[in-house]
Amino acid sequence: MKWRTRTNRSARILRAGVGGALLLTLLTACSSDGSGGSGEASASAGAVRQPPVNAPFDYQLGGPYPPPAKVRAVSRDRTADPVPGHYNICYVNAFQAQPGADAARWWQREHPDLVLRDDEGETVVDEDWREPLLDISTKKKRAALAKVVGRWIDGCGTAGFDAVEPDNLDSYERSDHLLTKDDAAAFARLLAERAHAKGLAIAQKNTTDLIGEHRRIGFDFAVTEECAHYKECPAYEKAYDGKVFDIEYTTKDFDAACRAWGKRLSITLRDRDVSAKGEDGYVYRHC
């Protein structure tokens, strides 16, 4: 498995350290939000606001801050506020739990049957970031998870975001073969229906293995990490007609991406911790 899908996890770890009480409050608040629901008629993708093509983009998962002057699109965690006057993408950890003991305990207490377990009943964990995987292996469990994650997606819409970015689409690769690519596609399709019903566009986050199914799933655009480094930009550009926000983490890859794709895709250089502006290590550039 490519480590590149982990690069933004450090930002989630930073957020997890803010305090267990805050995290638990946010989770509870999202769970109690009765707006929307899986029974709503799904809006068509054409009814949602599509992202601008080749727009300067800022990836702010490490914490919100005023974006640079020319930026037109911003991705932030679902617990942050959108930026007025910008195209706002809401980050949701949809296929795994957030890092930290409080998030894991919340899932074990509130939805123990929706946490993926092995044949011995032990929780299957993404060992790199200590994130329990969610169990999307059956239609019933996917429907139940879609209600939980769906309320978070609804919250993104209520807050004023334009789109949602559900992360860990590739969790099946870390599931010890307990989950499949088809499971991921089926769950993603439920999330797309929920997003469209709330008037939100939805992004494919990495995972070129599923790019051929993007229309069937309902993805509207893509948020990619290091598509230049992994030679994947052509596949995303073709699938999404340029509606691609790519984040590179090295100057070498960023410069190469700008030369090859700067006129067709939105290419951003960020530090690997996606630090907030003013913090040590902060890096931001756009083609």
Disulfide bonds with the S-S distance in Angstrom:
Cys90-Cys156 2.07
Cys227-Cys233 2.01
Cys258-Cys287 1.86
